[in-house]
């Protein structure tokens, strides 16, 4: 069976749900006969989001209703220079997600991001390179890490369920090789459930979600972290202005 690390192009619908530990346990127990755990088991995913100095890509993504676009460098676990990572461009248009990515070593990825040295000449690499030039060579702006429990579904190879927990971020020390430490995005015991499919959701899954009153939620990991960072910066600016006002 192919794992998610073996796939380089995606076209699918992704639905997200915020769930508690109890809801996760009840749901997986209810549909366990349909699920095949990912052979890698629980994995740690690190995503280094690439953006402009003023966060243009995530601001557009938050404001847009029809089209969204993100650039990121992804690793599974903390990589070293020679380990494989994935440079990705992710687009969402009218609810459908299109993701294309290329694999390279961490060293090659960092050289590309800092110097523009392309590790290969492929159609996907040219698409990513075009986006990089379009946004005037954006740089790493946010690192987001989390643990993922993933499941395939028997008889439905294009359906996948993932549960992401312990979401955390940092906006400094933006190197994948420096580990996964960061500030929490969600309270402990909360998960992001994503249902990824190339078509309609099966009836048994819809019924199970309805049974436990698990409702769709619009949630962006990068968007939430961006709001946290800008909110903190805004509070600092206001505090600084207030302190200045008291001193004059």
C-alpha atoms as one frame of an Amber mdcrd trajectory, in Angstrom:
protein
   0.000   0.000   0.000   1.236   3.504  -0.821   1.707   5.801   2.141   0.977
   9.509   1.967   4.726  10.186   1.580   4.671   8.328  -1.743   2.070  10.620
  -3.349   3.091  13.866  -5.044  -0.158  15.235  -6.506  -3.497  15.537  -4.773
  -6.941  16.658  -5.811  -9.537  16.214  -3.116 -12.149  17.695  -0.838 -11.068
  18.189   2.768 -13.547  18.635   5.613 -12.329  19.623   9.059 -13.844  19.055
  12.490 -12.730  20.146  15.967 -13.150  17.175  18.308 -12.377  16.265  21.899
 -10.544  13.143  23.021 -13.881  11.551  23.964 -15.386  12.323  20.546 -12.315
  10.903  18.797 -12.543   7.705  20.833 -16.263   7.264  20.222 -16.003   7.943
  16.503 -13.068   5.615  15.859 -14.763   2.861  17.879 -17.965   3.316  15.884
 -16.266   3.029  12.480 -13.311   0.807  13.433 -14.369  -1.998  11.058 -13.778
   0.365   8.112 -10.408   1.766   9.179  -6.853   0.709   8.342  -4.248   2.502
  10.493  -1.432   4.136   8.556   1.503   1.675   8.550   3.781   4.397   9.955
   1.545   4.802  13.009   1.546   8.144  14.781   3.847  10.627  13.068   5.100
  14.109  13.835   4.517  16.538  10.986   6.423  19.795  10.641   5.347  22.456
   8.169   7.473  25.506   7.476   5.178  28.074   5.854   6.718  30.387   3.276
   5.280  33.868   2.990   6.065  37.506   2.312   7.287  39.851   5.093   3.735
  41.167   5.487   2.145  37.676   5.393   0.407  38.294   2.084  -0.356  34.638
   1.316  -2.068  33.860   4.617  -3.898  37.200   4.646  -5.236  36.439   1.155
  -6.160  32.936   2.304  -8.092  34.244   5.312  -9.932  36.888   3.281 -10.628
  34.836   0.147 -13.843  32.902  -0.383 -13.065  31.225  -3.699  -9.295  30.830
  -4.121  -6.533  30.208  -1.552  -2.850  29.443  -2.002  -0.022  28.422   0.347
   3.642  27.499   0.013   5.349  25.291   2.575   8.222  22.959   3.286   7.134
  19.768   5.064   9.021  17.078   6.944   7.991  13.989   8.842   9.839  14.312
  12.131  12.913  16.484  12.659  15.130  16.162   9.566  18.876  16.378   9.107
  20.685  17.829   6.077  20.496  14.662   3.970  16.938  13.680   4.945  14.023
  13.934   2.538  11.575  16.829   2.815   8.745  18.041   0.589   8.339  21.460
  -0.979   4.633  21.987  -1.601   2.218  24.364  -3.233  -1.341  24.002  -1.980
  -4.305  25.647  -3.661  -7.983  25.597  -2.788 -10.575  26.588  -5.371 -14.325
  26.397  -4.718 -13.840  23.881  -1.928 -11.493  21.547  -3.851  -7.882  21.221
  -2.674  -5.052  20.820  -5.182  -1.650  19.984  -3.737   1.537  19.397  -5.691
   4.939  18.737  -4.205   8.490  17.694  -4.940  10.899  15.812  -2.686  14.473
  16.879  -2.028  16.979  16.838   0.796  16.717  19.411   3.546  19.996  20.945
   2.387  18.678  21.295  -1.181  15.448  22.871   0.091  17.281  25.418   2.212
  19.580  26.294  -0.702  16.565  26.789  -2.937  14.783  29.018  -0.421  17.874
  31.114   0.313  19.569  31.176  -3.100  16.947  30.092  -5.639  18.980  27.033
  -6.690  16.461  24.542  -8.091  17.238  20.921  -7.153  15.482  19.571 -10.256
  13.680  20.659 -13.397  10.171  19.223 -13.360   6.695  20.536 -14.077   5.834
  20.751 -10.384   9.143  22.445  -9.555   8.496  25.004 -12.279   5.031  25.701
 -10.820   6.510  26.251  -7.373   9.292  28.393  -8.814   6.737  30.536 -10.655
   4.835  31.131  -7.405   8.072  32.025  -5.625   8.882  34.597  -8.282   5.289
  35.877  -8.326   5.473  36.649  -4.616   8.992  38.097  -4.982  10.852  35.275
  -3.271   9.018  34.844   0.028  10.850  33.287   2.965   9.979  31.025   5.923
   7.602  32.862   8.280   6.020  30.237  10.533   6.781  26.701  11.695   3.844
  24.534  12.726   4.195  21.035  14.184   1.731  18.418  15.414   1.223  14.717
  15.932  -0.960  12.853  13.437  -2.914   9.597  13.673  -3.918   8.633  10.139
  -6.276   6.014   8.743  -7.043   4.634   5.307 -10.460   3.140   4.606 -11.114
  -0.404   3.431 -12.263  -0.502  -0.182 -12.005   3.278  -0.572  -8.371   4.087
  -1.424  -9.102   7.771  -1.985 -10.683   8.294   1.439  -8.462   9.126   4.407
  -9.051  10.285   7.974  -6.462  12.088  10.069  -6.479  13.283  13.684  -3.982
  16.050  14.486  -3.117  16.864  18.103  -0.660  18.914  20.153  -0.624  21.690
  17.559   2.145  24.195  18.168   3.876  27.022  16.336   6.832  29.360  16.416
   7.628  32.434  14.337  11.338  32.531  15.116  14.105  29.922  14.808  12.608
  28.892  11.472  14.712  25.828  10.739  13.161  22.367  10.474  16.312  20.775
  11.865  15.921  22.701  15.131  13.074  20.531  16.389   9.353  20.877  16.944
   9.066  23.094  20.018   6.489  25.867  19.890   3.571  27.619  21.538   0.259
  25.707  21.669  -2.454  26.494  19.123  -5.242  24.415  20.707  -5.969  23.351
  24.294  -4.679  19.960  25.374  -6.982  17.100  24.441  -8.385  18.749  21.315
  -7.939  17.290  17.844  -8.385  18.440  14.274 -10.167  15.696  12.364  -9.777
  15.927   8.594 -11.783  13.805   6.188 -10.020  13.796   2.823 -11.851  12.356
  -0.162 -12.015  12.660  -3.933 -15.805  12.406  -3.891 -18.815  12.107  -1.625
 -18.488  10.968   1.965 -19.749   7.403   2.556 -23.099   7.077   4.337 -21.661
   5.150   7.286 -19.221   7.970   8.020 -21.899  10.664   7.713 -24.144   8.724
  10.085 -21.337   8.308  12.623 -20.509  12.034  12.565 -24.197  12.872  12.989
 -24.579  10.360  15.812 -21.944  12.115  17.912 -22.955  15.596  16.722 -19.538
  16.285  15.242 -19.982  19.332  13.025 -17.696  20.797  10.333 -15.390  23.611
  11.405 -13.462  26.110   9.331  -9.981  25.887  10.831  -6.578  26.815   9.442
  -3.471  25.881  11.424  -1.378  28.583   9.786  -4.228  31.092   9.898  -4.745
  30.532  13.622  -1.016  30.835  14.354  -0.841  34.016  12.235  -3.670  35.552
  14.272  -1.851  34.617  17.484   1.346  36.284  16.299  -0.294  39.461  15.023
  -2.459  39.710  18.154   0.646  39.465  20.349   2.464  42.049  18.225  -0.533
  44.366  18.391  -0.681  44.043  22.190   3.040  44.787  22.437   2.698  47.852
  20.216  -0.225  49.167  22.278   1.662  48.535  25.526   4.703  50.330  24.165
   2.639  53.346  23.071   0.908  53.434  26.459   4.213  53.334  28.326   5.562
  56.104  26.093   2.476  58.227  26.749   2.995  57.858  30.508   6.618  58.904
  30.205   6.115  62.186  28.350
